[in-house]
Structure formats: C-alpha cells, structure tokens
C-alpha cells in the first residue's frame, strides 16, 4: 500500500510539473538561435518591402485608378482594392455625408453602397492626396457599361439629399447648385427643418468626450484624496480610544 501511495504521489508531482511548463511562442527557438547578422538582414528586407509598397501607393496620386469596392464604411468613405491588389481607404472629395448616428446617416451609407456595388459596375477614382488618417481623397466615378455615361458619385449623393457640399474647400458652382436644388425640394436629409451638418456634429461629440474625460480625471482625483484620508481617520479613532 505504501508503494502504491508513493507511486500515486510521484505521478501527481510529475503532472504538476507538466502543467507548470509554459509553451513557447511560435518561432521563439528560431529567433533566439538566429545570429545578429540574420536578424539585421531580415529587418532590412522587411523595411525595403514596406518602403516599396508605400512608394507604389504614393505613385497612385494624381492619376486614375480602377477599384473593386470591398466595404462601405459610411456615406462618404469606403474600403477598396486597387488594380494592383492594394487595399486602400477612400474618402470622397468635396462632400460630407451625415454620420451613422445622425438622421439619414444610414440612408447615405446605403445609397453609396447601391451606387458602388451594382452588378457590372466599374468604379474609377482619381486620387488627389492622402490625409492625416491615411485615406485617399478622391473623385469617384461609376460606369455600368461601355456605352453608358460616367456617374459622378459626389453629384449623385448631393442630388439625392444624402450629403452636404463642402463649399468651404470646394468652389465648384455645379455642386453648390445641386445642394440648393435638393434643399429647396426637401429631398433626403433636407426633409428636416434644420439639419445639423456632420462637421458640427463631430465637434459636439469631441467636446462631450473631452468633458467626460475631464470629469473622469476629477472623479479619480477625488477617490485618491478619499483613500488618503482613510488612514488619518483610523489614527484619530485609535488616539481617541487611548
């Protein structure tokens, strides 16, 4: 019986040791055994590939690029693959659609999706620049057949009352007139008496978020002060007992 108990105890110890052994991450042994020259060479190759891809993306600026739309984010931006297979984030130039949490925000996203993903639709973009978020600012056109005329997406969105014209940055009179016509006809977002422009909506949300952060910091400081007062109360209670 004692031998049997010793045998069970040894097995339990061995299983405990096995449980305590942590698995090494994939490729850990290869990296640890690699020489410094191999690591430098690998990092150099990775840096060159990254630089080459970035140069290819920068070369697309100022020219027409064919796109295959993957996903519409909201009423004025979407993800797409270029002809060369690069995944890019596109922001429509000269327009600003309602945010998704605004009235007609989801309708604007649905309208853009329908325009870009119709069967047999070719999507062509002209990239102007990249903004601070890495998005390509572009004019986007669609064509349903070789004989059909091109549709300018920004004009279509403004005409259907699904976006504002960014008159501050874009001075094209045609887009300004389309927005005035949609507003007068009460089309889309202009059905509301006083629709809130999305840039003001974003600023309001930023202010609310900043106020919430300030309140959170204030509450945290108050909790820390309250924590610091607790030991003093304990000391005072002890001294009063004595």
Secondary structure by P-SEA (a helix, b strand, c coil): caaaaaaaaaaaaaaaaaaaccccccaaaaaaaccaaaaaaaaaaaaaaaaaaaaaaaaaccbbbbbbccccccccccccccccbbbbbbbbcccccccccccaaaaaaaaaaaacccccbbbbbbbcccccccccccbbbbbccccbbbbcaaaaaaaaccccccccccccaaaaaaaaaaaaaccccccccccccaaaaaaaaaaaaaaaaaaaaaaaaaaaaaaaaaaaaaaaaaaaac
